[in-house]
């Protein structure tokens, strides 16, 4: 009986936690627009203005979050051993982002169709 109670309590906590941390795709799109990400990565996030700029649409959400946090650490002057990315443009852009912005933008970008999607 104790195991069942613990399992039910754990399941309830997981459901509550997932609801509290749910990504807001509309907020992600709004933040993408607000912080002018489209000026380099394109309005659809897959037609960049220069070939050197990556396609973001369809990229894995966890990868995008990691990259944005790494740029943010680099802009803050964290040592190279802190898994940083140093880029003047991206550093200035992500310095403005909140952790919620990073999660929402990453979720919205990952939800977009693109040539990066795996087709079966």
N, C-alpha and C positions, 0 to 999 in steps of 0.2 A: 504494500500500500504506500509506503514511504517513497519507493522508486517512482510509482505512478504520479504521486503528488509533486515530486521534484521535476519529473518530466513535463507535467502540465504547467508548472510554474516557469520552467525554462522556456517552454514554447510561448507562453504569454509574454515573457520578457522580450523574446526575439521579435514577436509581432509588434509590440510597442516600440521597440528600438528601431525597427525598420520603418515604421510610420513616422517617427520623429526625425529620421535622417533621410527621408525621401527627397530625391533630387527634383527640383522644379524646372522642367524643360522650358516653360515660358519665361521664367526668370533667367535661365541660361541664354536664351535667344536675346532677351532684353539687355543683358550684360554684354554680350558679344557686340551688339549694336552700340550700346552706350560707350564702351571703351574702344570703339572704332577698329576692332579686329579685322573687319572687312577691308579696310584700306590696304592691307597687305595680303590677307588670306582669301579675299573675295567674299562677296555677299553670301554665296552658297558654301563657303569654306572649302571649296575644291578647285576653284579657278583663281589661283594666286596671281598677284600682279607681276611677280618675277619667278622664274623657274627655281631659284634657290629657296623660295619660301615653301614650306611643306603643305601638303594637303592635310587638312585637319578633319574634315567630314569623314565619318566612318572609322576613325581611329579608336583604339581601345580607351575606354574611360579612365582606367587606372593609369595607363601610360600618360595620357594628357594631364591628369592631376599631378603625377610625379614630375613631369616636365615643367609645369607652371610653378610648382613649389620649388623646384631646383633653380629656376630663373629668379624667383623671389629671394631665395637664400643668396644667390650670387649678387643681386642688386643690394642686399643688406650688408655685403662685405664679409660674409661667412668664409672661413678658410676653405681652400680647395678640397680638403679632406672631408668636408661636410656635404659632399655630393651636390656641387653647385654647377650652374650653367651661367656663364658670363656672356652677355650680349647687351649692348647699350640700349637698343630699341626695345627688346623684350623685357629687359630689366626695368625700364621706365614704365612699361605698360602694366606689368604684373604687380609692381609696387602699390598700385591703386586697388588691387583686388583683395576682397575679404576671403576667408576660407570657404564661405558659402558660395561666393561668386565662382571660385575655382571649381567647386563640385558641380555647380549648376551649368556652367559653361562646358565643362568636360562631358557631362551627361547629355547636354543638347547636341554637342558635336558628335558624340558617339552614336546618337540616335539617327543621324542623317545618312541617307543612302550615298554611296560613293564607290569609285573603282577599288577602294581598299577592302570592300566587303568580300567575304568568302562565299563563293558560289558553289553549290553542290549539284 
